[in-house]
Amino acid sequence: MPKIKSAKKALRQSFRRKKQNIQRKIGLKKSIKAFHGFLKAGKIEEAKKQLSLVYKLADKTAKANTIKKGKADRIKSRLSQLLVKKPS
């Protein structure tokens, strides 16, 4: 355990940031799962709404450096391709 005051603060900050990063990732994953669920159920309109939410969460997660920008772009690209392939 740290003994210096600044090291103690740095430890608190790292725990707080770790928790926030985990929450962001979990939120993104849940959003993607919901999108897949709408696609399987054939609910195209709900899937389109969910896709915009996934875009928003992916961009915010990448902006916070929790995931890389390329990964966010890849997620968005693959999900939009799934939506296009799905017959209306």
Secondary structure as UniProt FT lines:
FT   HELIX           5..41
FT   HELIX           44..63
FT   TURN            64..65
FT   HELIX           69..85
//
